[in-house]
Amino acid sequence: MNITGLILNRLKAKGEIRASDIVKATGFSRAYVNRFFLELRNEGKIVLLGKANRARYVLANTKDIKKAKLGILEVNKILENKNLEEDRVLEDIKKRTGIFIDLPENVSSILDYAFSEMLNNAIEHSSSDKIRVFMARKENNIRFDVIDSGVGIFNNIMKKRNLNNEMEAIQDILKGKQSTAPETHSGEGIFFTSKLADTLILQGSDKKVIFNNQIDDIFIDDSKTMVGTKVIFNIGLDSKKYLERIFGKYTDDSYTFNKTKVAVKLYMMDAGHISRSQARRILSGLEKFSEVSLDFKNVSTVGQGFADEAFRVWAKQHPDIKIIPQNINENVKFMIDRALGSH
């Protein structure tokens, strides 16, 4: 029986087949049949797409490969974190699925950056033996998850930066440019990824941070206790964001990351006023930037100590750094003006 001929004829007729189709048609063992598939692959006549029970073969031409890939719009892998390289994982997803086919260029560039940064964080910082990656393209959006069972993002930052609790670790993350390995990382990855996503969720221990750029807000919430870190990234296929524009918004002409925005409302305690000590915690580490925006959206008022610490004391200690209050009401403005000596 001419098995190679049977394989090629079935492919010409159906467009794609599985090894099990030929096993069923011939009665030969899977191991024997796979020899002929391998021979045709080595000759460059067919291509294998997908893995395990989703694996299928197509003829090695652009039209058939594209058609078959468009039937594979989801990938779920468990990776061994040993000599793992994020660019190779991404390239394999592009090679074996249709997730990136005909994507708008701006969305494709954002996914390249965000997925690579989040997977690299898990590879280098989690101390996890295995990392799970999931990516799926739906009608209107693409989502990816990166999940590890390591030390946990908030625990790692608390330990490396000698912080007291998860809230202080979350505060550090939101500032940007905060790295637990400054000799190899700038700390920019999460910051920029949070700006590029429609939604980004960072989950670890029993907390999660939700960046929702569709409503321009950030939330901190309790979550089910977990070991390790879970990152969930979503972006719409019609996104109008561009990688270079987001970079440009927070960098100077030399493409140095030197601007940041801190949402003050996230750090309000039960009391309505924000204290001097809270101002110090918020501003800690921001001396790395040349421009700092403090966003007071939905903050009804602040204490005199906070305003004085942020806009007089800290500003005087860092005269080369521009500190900009945003979304202030008349109560907050009064306190800031008073600190600056306007009242």
Number of C-alpha atoms within 10 A of each C-alpha: 6 7 14 15 11 14 24 20 12 16 18 14 9 10 17 22 20 17 17 16 13 20 16 11 9 13 11 11 12 14 10 10 19 15 13 17 23 14 13 18 16 11 9 12 14 23 20 20 19 19 11 7 8 9 14 18 22 27 23 15 12 9 11 19 23 14 14 22 21 16 12 18 18 19 17 13 14 13 15 13 18 10 7 15 13 18 16 11 17 15 11 11 20 14 16 21 22 22 23 20 14 8 13 13 11 17 23 17 14 21 24 15 16 21 24 18 19 22 25 18 18 27 24 14 16 22 16 20 13 18 23 18 20 15 20 18 19 12 7 10 15 20 20 23 21 23 25 28 19 21 18 23 26 26 19 19 23 20 13 12 15 11 16 10 13 20 16 19 22 21 20 25 20 22 23 26 25 24 19 17 13 10 7 9 14 14 19 16 20 22 17 21 23 22 18 26 25 20 23 25 20 21 27 27 20 14 19 22 20 18 23 18 15 9 9 10 12 18 12 16 10 12 13 10 11 14 16 23 24 23 22 19 24 20 21 18 17 12 16 9 17 16 19 11 11 14 16 16 13 18 18 13 7 7 11 12 22 19 22 22 19 22 20 21 17 18 17 14 11 7 7 12 17 22 19 18 12 19 21 14 13 22 19 14 14 22 15 16 20 18 18 21 16 20 18 20 15 12 20 14 18 22 17 18 17 22 25 22 20 21 20 18 14 19 15 12 10 14 10 12 19 13 20 12 18 15 12 18 14 10 13 20 17 18 22 24 15 16 20 14 10 9 9
